[in-house]
């Protein structure tokens, strides 16, 4: 296993991609329909495209993502293939599940696995995560983010309850 680097929690590593060959990244963000949601960012030669799977539809944007909670990036080997070719592999068929479940982890893992199979990205991430541990890391970071959100929500409720009990105004 490669060297483990600092976790990228609260970091957006897209900036690193402008230095050269390009980067495929799984980025964890929060959406209304999935509070801990993985998207894919393809960046190369000054271009940056975000792909977001939501209810069996892939949406693309060049706009900056909202707050990135965490990211896992893989370098594109020899700056090939170009982003336009990589975009052709963003649809991964999978078993449809009920609408209340988000398939973002499975989709991101499937897309990155296709890039591994095509041998167009490095097999160890920029933060030292090997392809063999990617699913575990995607799950771990997603669960950690959900736990942090729940802790924040509970602490916010507790503060409001304490203020209410003390007779102070809740704002």
N, C-alpha and C positions, 0 to 999 in steps of 0.2 A: 504494500500500500504506500502511496506517496506521502509526502509531508503534509500535515494538516495545517491549514492557515486559519487565521481568525475568521470567525463566523461573519457573514455580511449582513447581520441584522441591522436594520435602520441605515443601510447603505445602498446606493444605486451605483452599480459598477459599470454602467453604460459608458461613462467617460473613458474608461480604460480602452474601449474598442477604437477610439479615434486615433490611437497611436499606431495602428497598422493593419494587421491581417483581418480583423473582424471577430465578432463574438456572437454566439447564440446563447441567450440567457433565459432561464426560468426566473420570473420575478413574482414575488408574493405581494399582492395588494389587497385592499378591502373594497368589495363591491356590495351593493344593497342586497343582491341575491346570494352572495357568498362572502362572508366577512373575512375569510382567509382564502383568497383566490389566486391561483397561479395563472400567469400569462407568459407568452414567449415574446422576446424582443430579438430581432435580427438586426445587427448593426455592422456596417462595413463601408469603407471609403466615404465616410461622412453621411451615409444614409442610415436611417433608423426606422424600423417598422415594427409596431407592436401588433401582435395577434392575440385575440381574446376569444375563447370558446364559451358561448353562453347558450344553453338550451339548443344544442346541435347546430348553431350558427357561428361561424368564425367572423369576427369583426376586426378590421384592420384600421390602424391610425398611425399617424406620424407625430401626433401630439405627445408632449411629455406625460408620463403616467402620473397618477396621483401618488401620494406618499408610498414609496417602495419600502415594505417591511423587511424584506430579505431578498437576496438573489443568488443564483448559482450560474456561473458563466463557463462556457466551453469555447476555446479558441477555434476558429475556422482554420483548417490546415492550408497553408500556402495561398491564402486569400481566395480559394476556389472551393466550390463554385460560387458565382455571384448570388447576391440576395434573391434576385428574381427566380433563379433556379431552385434555391432553397425553399422559397414560398410554395412551390408545387407539392412539397411534402408535408404541408401543415394539416391536411385532413387525414385523420386516422379513424377508420371505421371501428366502432366498438358497440357492444350490446347496449341498446337503449334502456335506460333506467327511469324510474318514476321522476317526474319533474322536480320533486323536492330535493333531489340529490344533485350536486354539482360534480361533474366528471373532470374537473380541471387537473387533478393529479394524474389520472390515467391518461388524459390527452397529452399533457406535457411530457410525461414519461414515454409515451408512444412516439411522439414526434422526435424527441431527442434520441430514442433508440433507433429510429430510421436513420438519423444522421450518423450514429455510431456505425450502423450496418453499411452505410455508403462510404465509410472511412473519410468523411469530410470534416470531422471535428476531432479534437484531442480526446482521449479517453479519461483524462483526469481534469477536473475543473480548475479554474484559476485560483480556487481556494482549497485545492487538494482533495476533492471528493472524487473517488473513482466511479466509473459507470456501474460497477457492481453494487455500490452503496447509494446510488442516486435515489431509488424509490424510498429507502429508509429516511434519507435526508429530506426529501420533499415532504413526506408524512410528518417527520419530527418538527420541521419548521412550521408547517401548517398548524399542527396541534399546539405548539408553543405560542403561536400568535393568537389562536383562539383562547387559550388559557389567559394570556395577558389581557385580552379584551374583556373577558369575563371578570377578572380581578378588578380592572378599572371600573367596570359597570357596577360591581358589588361595592367597591369603595365609594363610588359616587352616591349610591343608594344609602349607604351607611351615613355619609356626611349629611345628606338631606334629612334622614331620620333624626340624627342628633340635633340638627338645627331646629327641626320641627318640635322635638321634645323640649328643647331649651326655650322655645317660644320666639326664636329669631326668625326673621323673614328668609324664606328660601328664594333665591334668585335664579 
